[in-house]
Amino acid sequence: MRILNKFQLVLVLSLFYSCSGFIQENIQVNDKDGETIGVQPKTYAIKENTTMDNTLESIKAQETFKRLCEWLCEQQKEEKFSGISFQDEKAARGLLAGYEIFGDKKYLEAAMAWGEAMINEQRQDGCYRMGYGIKESDQEECYVADGGETCTGMIALYSYAEGEVRKRLRESVDNYMKFRGSFRNKNNGIGIGWTFIDYLAKPFVKKDKIFREMRHMPFTIGCTLASAAAYTAITQDPRDIEWAIKDARRLMNEVETMVGGAFVESLCWTHYYLKDEPLRAEIEIYMKEKWLPNVTNSKSDWWLEHGGRMVLGLDSLTYYYESVEKDPKVLATIIQATAALCAPNLPASLAAIMTQSSLTDDQWRYLCFAAASIGDVIQPNVSLRNF
């Protein structure tokens, strides 16, 4: 049991939504004449002698997570969820966590079906198809970053698979990692991939034809380091380990601050899978100084930011609290964000969004990324697998 200290006992977690980004259309409450009348805020207070387990029970975290897992299974069509691969891998990982927590084999089967679809559609050069952009054979966009996030889900599936399925997953992951490596440039960065857009131009320039972009951007490492770090646990290849260490240091050097999303998760996975103690110490310092203040001291609903991507930081907060330092401010932030996700009557809650008849891209992303996060709050580090 994790007991909250005096700091947390007096903390009042006000979950008042700010009408920003993708959630704006949902937060409006209208009267009978159609006029917007606003939103009723809801407040949670942490009471004395509260445990984390009791808190999660009081905000119905398990109930909400199970409902999300069921909803994802209901939404699955042609083995996919939203149809966007880097989002769907998080839905798949969420279902794997649901399988661990609830024991429902249906969740495992749904995640495995998604993985089979990714293998069947994987390009000959090893990149995973993204689910968006032009798909013609000679003009298909394919980003290293998207593939890296997709590969994270494939590696998670590999830890569950047996026999021929396990072999196919390993071959698929190997092929993506070769694709990623083929974009390693002379400066030891990683190129963007096949794209129409010159991301290094200011402003961006869209070209008429696809081209192979070998120039590096920080997101190519930020979105692929998690899978690269986990891959080292599979191969145990010193060269893979060396490159993962270099990439982690490069990411921390290039990105001055973080809020959440794939970048922070990449650092957590690197900290977990790579047993290089000097690097782990560097990651801990970086997270404490460059990431945590942006969420533990934030007055905004950070988990709603960047089109739903930042909610992925919730699993990273749990990792930090369980594996690095039991900082009470971190635990309070975990509870705050989890309460917001699970509150049934708030417009930005998962339950409210799941009832929508159709979802925007940002809402889909929010649900998928949340699926990959809440399981780790309920059962800490459940998504981190050993091979």
N, C-alpha and C positions, 0 to 999 in steps of 0.2 A: 504494500500500500504506500502511496505517496501522499504525505500530509502537507497541506499548504501552510506556509508560515504567516507571520503577522502582516507582512507586506500584502500578501494575497488576500488575507481575510478582510481587509478594509477596502480592497479594490472593487469599485463598481464598474461593471463592464457595460457601457452604454452602446447599444447597437443601432445607432441612428444613421440611416442611409442617405447618401449625398447626391442622388440623382445624376450619377456620372457614368459615362461610357455605355456599355451594352445593357446595363440594368435600368436605364432611364425609363424605357417604355413600360416596364413592369411595376415601377414603384408608385405610379400614379393611382390614386383612389378617387373614383368619380361619384358624384351624387346622382340622383335620379334624372337630373336634367343634363347630365354629361359633363358638368363642370368639375374640374380637378379640385379636390378638397385636401389633398396631402396624404401623409402616411402616419399611422399611429406608431411611435417608437416603442421599443420594448427594452427593458433593462434587466440584467442579471446581476445579482450580488452574490459574492462568495461568502458563505457563512462559516462560522467557527467550527473547527474540527472536520471540515469537509475533506474528503479524500478525492483523488482524481477519479477513481472508479465510481464513486457516488455522483460526482459531477457529470461524468459521461452518461450515467444512467438518468440523471435528472433532465438533461437536455436531449435525451433519447438518441444518442449517437449511434448505437447499434441498430436501433429501429430504422433510423434514417438511412444508414449505410445498406442495410438489407433491402430496403425499398429501392435504393439506387441500383443495386445489383440486379434485382428483379426487373427493373425498368430497362436496364441495358440489355438484358436477355430478350425482353419483349421487342425492343427496337432493332435487334440484329437482323439484317437483311443481306442475303448473299454473303454471309459470314462477317460482314462489317457492321460498324455502329454508325458513326457520323459519315464514314466514307473517306475521311482525311486521315492518312496513316499515322502521322505523329500525334494526333489526338486519340485515335483508336487504340494505340499501344498502351495508353494510360488507362483506357477503359478495360483493356485486357488484364493489365496488372492489377487494377482494382478488383476484377472478378477473381483473380488468383488469390488476392487477400481475402475476399469473401469466402472462397473455398476453404481457406485455412481457418477462418473464424467461425463460419457457420456449418462447414462440413457438407455443403450441398454440391454434389458432383456436377450438377448442371452448369455451375459457374466455371468450373475447370474445362468442361467440354466446349462451352461458348468461347472461352479464351483460346483454346487449342484450334478451334475452327477458324478463328481470325488468323492465327499463325499459319495455318495451311493456305489460306487465301494469299497471304503475303509471299509465301514460297512460290506458289503457282504463278504469281504475277511479277516476281522479281526479274529485273532486267538482266540481260546476258552479261553486262559489265559489272553486276553485283549490287547496283543501287536498288533500293526499294522504291517502288512507284509511290508517288506522293498522294494521289487521289485528287489532285487539282492541277490546272494548267493544261497546255496543249499536250495531247497524248499521241500525236502522229509519230511514227517511228523515227523520222529524221529530225524532228523539231520538238522533241519532248524535253521539258525542263526536268531536271533531277538534281536536287541539292544534297550536298554531303550532310548538312545539318539535319534535314528532315530524316534522311536515312539513319543517322546516328540515333535519333530519338526512337524511331521504329525498331532499330536493332536492340535497344534496351528491353523492349517487350519480348523480342524473340529470344534473348538470352534468359529472361525470366522463364519463358516457356520451356527452354532447354533443360532447366533444372527439374522440371516435372516429367519430362518425356522419357520414354523407354524405347528400346529396339529401333525399328526402322524410322519412326518419327523423330527420335532423338538424333539419329544420323542425319536425317534431312535438315533438321534445325541447325545442327553444327555446320553442315556444308553451306547453308544459307548465311549464317553469321560469318563464316570464314570468307565467303565471297563479298559480303559487304565490307569487311575490314580491308580486303584487298582494294576495293574501290576507294575507300577512304584514303588508304596509303598511296594510291595513284595520284592523289591531289596534293601530296606533300611537296612543297615547293623548295627552291634553293635556299630560302631563308628559314627553312624548317617550320614554316606556317602551313596551314591547310587551305587550299583553294575552295571556292564556293561551290563549284560543280558546273552542271550544264544549265545555262540561264540565258534569258534575253536581256537582262538588266545589268547595267554597269553600276554596281553598288558603291564603287569608290568615286564616282563622279558626284559633283555637288551642283545642282540636285541630281538625283538618279536619272540615268538615261536609258530608255528602252530601245533596243536595237531591232532591226528587221528580222534577223536570223539568230538562231541559237548559237552560242559559242561556249567554249571550254574556259571557264574563269579559274585561273590558277592563283590569282592574288588572294591573299589571306584577309579574312575579317574575323574579329573575336568570336562571333557566333558559331563559326565552324568548329571551334574547339568547345565552346560553352555548351553546345547542344549534342556533342558526340563523346565527350570525355567520360560520361557515366558508362556508356557501353564499352568504351576502350578500356576503362579500369576493370570492369567486370570480366572482360575478355581475358585479361591477364591471369585471372583466377582459373580460367579454363585451360589456357595454353601453357602457363608457367614459363613462357619464353622470355629470357632476359631482355631481348630486344624490344618486345612489346612493353615490358615493365619500364624500360628506360625511356621509351617514347611517351608513355603515359605520365611519367614523372615530369618530363620536360614540358609536356602540354599543360599540366596542372600549374606549373610555375609560370608559364607564359600567360595563361588565362588570368591568374591573379595579378600579374604585372600589367596586363592590358586593360583590365576592367577595374575601375577605381571604386565602384560601389555596386551593390546588388540589393534587390528587394525579395526576389523569389524566383520561381520558374526553374527551367532546365539548368541554368548556370549553377545555382546553389545546389541543386540535387546532384549535379556532376561532382561538385567538391565533396559532398557527403559520401557518394559512392567511391570516390578516389580514396577518401580517408578510411573507408571500411575495407576495401579490397587490396589496397597497396600497403604493405607492412613496412614502408620506409619511414622510420620514426622522425627524421628531420623534416620530411615533407608533411607528415601528419601535424607536427608542431606548427609549421608555417600555415597550414590550412586552418588550424584552430585560431591562430592569431588573426588571420584574415577575416574569418567569419565573425569573430568577436568585435573587430574594429570596423569592418567595411560592410557587413550585412546586418547583424542583429540590431544595431541602433535604428535602422530604417523601418523595422517592424515593431520592436518592443517599445519604442518611443513615438511611434506614429499616431497621429490623431485622425488619420484617414482609414478607410476600409481597404487596406492594402491588398487583401485577398481578391478584390474585385478588379484590380488594375490590369492594364495591358491585355485587354480582351479576354480576361479569364485566366490568363497564364499564371498569375502570381499565387493563386490558391495552391499551386504545387509546393510553395514554400512551407506549407503546413507539415508535410512529412519530413522536411529538412529540419524544422524546428524541433520535432519530436526526436529526430536522430541526434541533434545537438544536445538536447536535454538528457537523453538516455546514455549517450556515448562520449560526450565531451565534458559538460558541466551542468549540474543541476541548479541552474540559475532560476530563481523564483520569477523573475520578470519574463523569462522564456516560457515557463509553465503557464503563467497568467495569460500570455499572448496566445498560446495554444488553445486554452479554454475559451478565450474571447472569440477567436476565429471559428472554432468548432461550434460554439453556441450560435453564431450567426448563420452558419451553414445548416444547422439542424433545427432552428426555430421555425415551427410550421406556419406561423402567421406573418412572417416577414417576406416582403416581395422578392428579396434576393436570396431566399433560402432555397435549398435544393428541391424541397417538396413543392414549392410554388412554381419553380421553373419546369419541373417534370410534368406539371399539369397543363402546360401550354400546348395548344394544338399543333403549332409549328415553332421551330426554334431557329434563331439566328446562328450564324457561325460562332459568334462569341459565346452564346449560351451553351451550344454544344461543347465548345472548348472548356468552359467553366465546369460542366458536369463531368466530362471525361477526366480533367485534371484533378477535380475533387475526388473522383473515384480512386485515383492513385494515391491520395493523401490520407483520407479518413481511416482507411484500414490500418495505417501505421499509428494513428493516434489511439485506436482501440486496442491494437496489439502491437506495441512498439517494434519497429524495424521488421515487420512481417514481410515486407517486400524485398528485403535483402537476403538473397539466397546463397547457399554454398554449393559448390559443384564437386 
